[in-house]
Amino acid sequence: MSDTPPPVDASTASPVVASPAPSANAPSAVWETVDHLVRWLDGESPLPPEQERLLRILKLSEEAGEVAQAVIGATGQNPRKGHSHTWDDVHSELCDVIVTAMVALRTLTPEARQVFEGHLGRVAARVPRPLSGD
């Protein structure tokens, strides 16, 4: 197992696995899934809504810790455990962080998609655009 993640060259990066091009309603399908997860979690929770909201936000810290654990395992930094994880494990844990954050955001606001897209747009606007012809 390699101690370092595979290199990424942003100028030539391509998906590892070919997948169909996202449809125009792909973001909508993602947020529909998030809505379904929130409804399911709400239905299963015996806690008051205020407490559930806080715990969903705190869940992000737990998931981020699992990313750190996977990176330590993928790089073999714990001599007692050695290479206990792969970079695929890191990818999976990062996805868990993303899903958990989306669920937490949707728990806080029914306008989660618009809030996220607006924030992403503001972040993207701070990044310089490539010169034409690049």
Accessible surface in RSA format (square Angstrom, percent):
REM  Atomic radii and reference values for relative SASA: ProtOr
REM  Chains: A
REM  Algorithm: Lee & Richards
REM  Probe-radius: 1.40
REM  Slices: 20
REM RES _ NUM      All-atoms   Total-Side   Main-Chain    Non-polar    All polar
REM                ABS   REL    ABS   REL    ABS   REL    ABS   REL    ABS   REL
RES MET A   1   147.76  76.5  71.11  47.1  76.66 182.5  83.37  70.9  64.39  85.3
RES SER A   2    68.19  57.6  49.78  66.4  18.42  42.4  46.14  98.3  22.05  30.9
RES ASP A   3    69.10  48.4  61.21  60.9   7.89  18.7  21.21  49.9  47.89  47.8
RES THR A   4    89.47  63.6  86.66  87.9   2.81   6.7  64.64  86.8  24.83  37.5
RES PRO A   5    69.57  50.7  62.45  56.9   7.13  25.9  62.45  51.6   7.13  44.3
RES PRO A   6    86.13  62.8  73.78  67.3  12.35  44.9  79.99  66.0   6.13  38.1
RES PRO A   7   134.82  98.3 105.48  96.2  29.34 106.7 116.13  95.9  18.69 116.2
RES VAL A   8   121.42  79.9  85.87  77.7  35.55  85.7  89.11  77.4  32.31  87.6
RES ASP A   9    82.02  57.5  70.77  70.4  11.25  26.6  33.04  77.7  48.99  48.9
RES ALA A  10    97.12  89.3  67.59 104.3  29.53  67.2  70.03  98.6  27.09  71.8
RES SER A  11    99.41  84.0  56.72  75.7  42.69  98.3  56.49 120.3  42.92  60.1
RES THR A  12   100.78  71.7  75.04  76.1  25.74  61.3  70.10  94.2  30.68  46.4
RES ALA A  13    63.79  58.7  28.34  43.7  35.45  80.6  37.62  53.0  26.17  69.3
RES SER A  14    86.39  73.0  61.70  82.3  24.69  56.9  37.07  78.9  49.32  69.1
RES PRO A  15   105.78  77.1  79.55  72.5  26.23  95.4  91.44  75.5  14.34  89.1
RES VAL A  16   151.17  99.5 114.89 104.0  36.28  87.4 121.65 105.7  29.53  80.1
RES VAL A  17   114.41  75.3 104.68  94.8   9.73  23.4 107.75  93.6   6.66  18.1
RES ALA A  18   100.50  92.4  69.58 107.4  30.92  70.3  76.70 108.0  23.80  63.0
RES SER A  19    82.80  70.0  54.56  72.8  28.24  65.1  34.51  73.5  48.29  67.7
RES PRO A  20   122.52  89.3 101.29  92.3  21.23  77.2 113.39  93.6   9.13  56.7
RES ALA A  21    91.05  83.7  62.15  95.9  28.90  65.7  67.81  95.5  23.24  61.6
RES PRO A  22   114.95  83.8  86.76  79.1  28.19 102.5  95.77  79.1  19.18 119.2
RES SER A  23    66.86  56.5  50.37  67.2  16.50  38.0  49.99 106.5  16.87  23.6
RES ALA A  24   108.86 100.1  68.94 106.4  39.92  90.8  82.56 116.3  26.30  69.7
RES ASN A  25    95.05  65.5  91.24  88.2   3.82   9.2  27.44  66.0  67.61  65.3
RES ALA A  26    28.47  26.2  24.59  37.9   3.88   8.8  28.05  39.5   0.42   1.1
RES PRO A  27    57.05  41.6  52.15  47.5   4.90  17.8  56.85  46.9   0.20   1.2
RES SER A  28    29.24  24.7  26.92  35.9   2.32   5.3  12.46  26.5  16.79  23.5
RES ALA A  29    52.50  48.3  49.20  75.9   3.29   7.5  50.75  71.5   1.74   4.6
RES VAL A  30    72.70  47.8  68.62  62.1   4.07   9.8  72.46  63.0   0.24   0.6
RES TRP A  31    18.63   7.5  18.63   9.0   0.00   0.0  12.03   6.4   6.60  10.7
RES GLU A  32   109.56  62.9 104.71  79.2   4.86  11.6  42.33  81.9  67.24  54.9
RES THR A  33    77.07  54.8  72.61  73.6   4.45  10.6  49.97  67.1  27.10  41.0
RES VAL A  34     5.45   3.6   5.45   4.9   0.00   0.0   5.45   4.7   0.00   0.0
RES ASP A  35    40.01  28.0  38.93  38.7   1.08   2.6   3.97   9.3  36.04  35.9
RES HIS A  36   107.88  59.0 107.77  74.9   0.11   0.3  68.15  70.2  39.73  46.2
RES LEU A  37    54.00  30.1  54.00  38.6   0.00   0.0  54.00  37.9   0.00   0.0
RES VAL A  38     8.55   5.6   8.55   7.7   0.00   0.0   8.55   7.4   0.00   0.0
RES ARG A  39   149.44  62.7 139.55  71.1   9.89  23.5  73.92 101.0  75.52  45.8
RES TRP A  40   143.93  57.8 134.34  65.0   9.59  22.5 125.19  66.7  18.74  30.4
RES LEU A  41    55.50  30.9  53.92  38.6   1.58   4.0  53.92  37.9   1.58   4.3
RES ASP A  42    77.52  54.3  60.84  60.6  16.67  39.4  27.42  64.5  50.09  50.0
RES GLY A  43    66.47  82.0   0.00   N/A  66.47  82.0  35.78  98.2  30.69  68.7
RES GLU A  44   118.39  68.0  93.69  70.9  24.70  58.8  22.29  43.1  96.10  78.5
RES SER A  45    30.00  25.3   7.33   9.8  22.67  52.2  11.84  25.2  18.16  25.4
RES PRO A  46   128.33  93.5  87.01  79.3  41.32 150.2 100.04  82.6  28.28 175.8
RES LEU A  47    63.58  35.4  50.59  36.2  12.99  32.6  51.26  36.0  12.32  33.2
RES PRO A  48    71.81  52.3  64.40  58.7   7.41  26.9  71.35  58.9   0.46   2.8
RES PRO A  49    90.99  66.3  84.43  77.0   6.56  23.9  90.36  74.6   0.63   3.9
RES GLU A  50   102.80  59.0 101.57  76.8   1.23   2.9  52.21 101.0  50.59  41.3
RES GLN A  51    79.90  44.7  77.61  56.7   2.29   5.4  24.23  51.6  55.67  42.2
RES GLU A  52    26.30  15.1  26.30  19.9   0.00   0.0   6.91  13.4  19.39  15.8
RES ARG A  53    84.97  35.7  84.46  43.1   0.51   1.2  11.80  16.1  73.17  44.3
RES LEU A  54   113.73  63.3 113.20  81.0   0.53   1.3 113.28  79.6   0.45   1.2
RES LEU A  55    77.87  43.4  72.67  52.0   5.21  13.1  72.98  51.3   4.89  13.2
RES ARG A  56    13.93   5.9  12.26   6.2   1.67   4.0  13.68  18.7   0.26   0.2
RES ILE A  57    68.29  38.9  65.67  48.9   2.62   6.3  65.67  47.3   2.62   7.1
RES LEU A  58   110.85  61.7 105.85  75.7   5.00  12.6 106.85  75.0   4.00  10.8
RES LYS A  59    82.95  40.5  78.18  48.0   4.78  11.4  55.29  49.8  27.67  29.5
RES LEU A  60    50.54  28.1  49.39  35.3   1.15   2.9  49.60  34.8   0.94   2.5
RES SER A  61    79.66  67.3  65.22  87.0  14.44  33.3  37.77  80.4  41.89  58.7
RES GLU A  62    87.38  50.2  73.65  55.7  13.73  32.7  41.24  79.8  46.14  37.7
RES GLU A  63    14.20   8.2  14.20  10.7   0.00   0.0   0.00   0.0  14.20  11.6
RES ALA A  64    52.07  47.9  45.91  70.8   6.16  14.0  47.07  66.3   5.00  13.2
RES GLY A  65    39.76  49.0   0.00   N/A  39.76  49.0  33.09  90.8   6.67  14.9
RES GLU A  66    55.13  31.6  52.14  39.4   2.99   7.1  20.17  39.0  34.96  28.5
RES VAL A  67    21.65  14.2  21.65  19.6   0.00   0.0  21.65  18.8   0.00   0.0
RES ALA A  68    51.33  47.2  44.79  69.1   6.54  14.9  50.97  71.8   0.36   1.0
RES GLN A  69    91.52  51.2  86.42  63.2   5.10  12.2  27.84  59.3  63.69  48.3
RES ALA A  70     0.40   0.4   0.38   0.6   0.03   0.1   0.38   0.5   0.03   0.1
RES VAL A  71    52.60  34.6  52.60  47.6   0.00   0.0  52.60  45.7   0.00   0.0
RES ILE A  72    81.66  46.5  81.40  60.6   0.25   0.6  81.66  58.8   0.00   0.0
RES GLY A  73     2.36   2.9   0.00   N/A   2.36   2.9   2.36   6.5   0.00   0.0
RES ALA A  74     1.05   1.0   0.20   0.3   0.85   1.9   0.42   0.6   0.63   1.7
RES THR A  75    22.08  15.7  20.43  20.7   1.66   3.9  19.11  25.7   2.97   4.5
RES GLY A  76    21.19  26.1   0.00   N/A  21.19  26.1   1.29   3.6  19.90  44.6
RES GLN A  77   119.68  66.9  97.18  71.0  22.51  53.6  32.47  69.1  87.22  66.1
RES ASN A  78    41.98  28.9  38.92  37.6   3.06   7.4  10.33  24.9  31.64  30.6
RES PRO A  79   131.62  95.9  97.96  89.3  33.66 122.3 106.81  88.2  24.81 154.2
RES ARG A  80   190.71  80.1 153.34  78.2  37.37  89.0  81.98 112.0 108.73  65.9
RES LYS A  81   102.62  50.1  76.03  46.7  26.58  63.3  46.07  41.5  56.55  60.2
RES GLY A  82    25.53  31.5   0.00   N/A  25.53  31.5  24.97  68.5   0.57   1.3
RES HIS A  83    74.70  40.8  53.47  37.2  21.24  54.3  34.80  35.9  39.90  46.4
RES SER A  84    56.38  47.6  21.58  28.8  34.79  80.1  29.10  62.0  27.28  38.2
RES HIS A  85    44.73  24.4  43.16  30.0   1.57   4.0  22.91  23.6  21.82  25.4
RES THR A  86    54.16  38.5  52.19  52.9   1.96   4.7  50.85  68.3   3.31   5.0
RES TRP A  87    41.36  16.6  38.54  18.7   2.82   6.6  38.54  20.5   2.82   4.6
RES ASP A  88   103.38  72.4  97.26  96.8   6.12  14.5  28.05  66.0  75.33  75.1
RES ASP A  89    53.04  37.2  51.02  50.8   2.02   4.8   7.54  17.7  45.50  45.4
RES VAL A  90     6.60   4.3   6.60   6.0   0.00   0.0   6.60   5.7   0.00   0.0
RES HIS A  91    93.65  51.2  91.10  63.3   2.55   6.5  63.51  65.5  30.14  35.1
RES SER A  92    61.28  51.8  54.12  72.2   7.17  16.5  29.28  62.4  32.00  44.8
RES GLU A  93    37.04  21.3  37.04  28.0   0.00   0.0   0.46   0.9  36.58  29.9
RES LEU A  94    82.87  46.2  82.62  59.1   0.25   0.6  82.62  58.0   0.25   0.7
RES CYS A  95    71.57  54.1  70.68  78.8   0.89   2.1  20.55  52.1  51.02  55.0
RES ASP A  96    58.37  40.9  56.66  56.4   1.72   4.1   7.01  16.5  51.37  51.2
RES VAL A  97    34.41  22.6  34.41  31.2   0.00   0.0  34.41  29.9   0.00   0.0
RES ILE A  98   101.41  57.7  98.76  73.6   2.65   6.4 101.33  73.0   0.08   0.2
RES VAL A  99    67.26  44.3  67.26  60.9   0.00   0.0  67.26  58.4   0.00   0.0
RES THR A 100    19.23  13.7  15.80  16.0   3.42   8.2   8.51  11.4  10.71  16.2
RES ALA A 101    38.05  35.0  34.14  52.7   3.91   8.9  34.65  48.8   3.39   9.0
RES MET A 102    26.09  13.5  24.93  16.5   1.16   2.8  15.85  13.5  10.23  13.6
RES VAL A 103    10.54   6.9  10.54   9.5   0.00   0.0  10.54   9.2   0.00   0.0
RES ALA A 104     4.52   4.2   4.40   6.8   0.12   0.3   4.47   6.3   0.05   0.1
RES LEU A 105    44.77  24.9  42.42  30.4   2.35   5.9  44.17  31.0   0.60   1.6
RES ARG A 106    61.28  25.7  61.18  31.2   0.11   0.3   2.48   3.4  58.80  35.6
RES THR A 107    29.77  21.2   9.22   9.4  20.54  49.0  11.44  15.4  18.33  27.7
RES LEU A 108    94.22  52.5  63.81  45.6  30.42  76.5  64.37  45.2  29.86  80.3
RES THR A 109    29.06  20.7  28.24  28.6   0.82   2.0  19.52  26.2   9.54  14.4
RES PRO A 110   101.65  74.1  81.95  74.7  19.70  71.6  81.95  67.7  19.70 122.5
RES GLU A 111    90.38  51.9  90.38  68.4   0.00   0.0  39.03  75.5  51.35  41.9
RES ALA A 112     0.53   0.5   0.37   0.6   0.16   0.4   0.37   0.5   0.16   0.4
RES ARG A 113    75.96  31.9  74.07  37.8   1.89   4.5  20.12  27.5  55.85  33.8
RES GLN A 114   108.88  60.9  98.02  71.6  10.86  25.9  53.22 113.3  55.65  42.2
RES VAL A 115    68.42  45.0  60.60  54.9   7.82  18.8  68.10  59.2   0.32   0.9
RES PHE A 116    85.08  42.6  83.66  51.8   1.42   3.7  85.08  51.6   0.00   0.0
RES GLU A 117    75.18  43.2  65.89  49.9   9.29  22.1  33.19  64.2  41.98  34.3
RES GLY A 118    29.76  36.7   0.00   N/A  29.76  36.7  27.05  74.2   2.71   6.1
RES HIS A 119    98.48  53.8  98.48  68.5   0.00   0.0  66.46  68.5  32.03  37.3
RES LEU A 120    94.00  52.3  93.01  66.5   0.99   2.5  93.95  66.0   0.05   0.1
RES GLY A 121    38.92  48.0   0.00   N/A  38.92  48.0  33.45  91.8   5.47  12.2
RES ARG A 122   143.13  60.1 137.60  70.1   5.53  13.2  72.98  99.7  70.15  42.5
RES VAL A 123    51.28  33.7  50.98  46.2   0.30   0.7  50.98  44.3   0.30   0.8
RES ALA A 124    40.73  37.5  35.37  54.6   5.36  12.2  39.89  56.2   0.84   2.2
RES ALA A 125    79.27  72.9  47.00  72.5  32.28  73.4  53.08  74.7  26.19  69.4
RES ARG A 126   176.19  74.0 143.50  73.2  32.69  77.8  74.14 101.3 102.05  61.8
RES VAL A 127    91.75  60.4  86.35  78.2   5.40  13.0  87.61  76.1   4.14  11.2
RES PRO A 128   119.13  86.8  95.51  87.1  23.62  85.8 107.72  88.9  11.41  70.9
RES ARG A 129   185.70  78.0 164.75  84.0  20.96  49.9  65.99  90.2 119.71  72.6
RES PRO A 130   104.37  76.1  77.69  70.8  26.68  97.0  89.13  73.6  15.24  94.7
RES LEU A 131   142.82  79.5 136.09  97.4   6.73  16.9 139.24  97.8   3.57   9.6
RES SER A 132   118.17  99.9  82.54 110.2  35.64  82.1  57.76 123.0  60.42  84.6
RES GLY A 133    88.39 109.0   0.00   N/A  88.39 109.0  43.35 119.0  45.04 100.9
RES ASP A 134   138.25  96.8  66.93  66.6  71.32 168.6  49.85 117.3  88.40  88.2
END  Absolute sums over single chains surface
CHAIN  1 A     9971.5       8180.2       1791.3       6552.1       3419.4
END  Absolute sums over all chains
TOTAL          9971.5       8180.2       1791.3       6552.1       3419.4
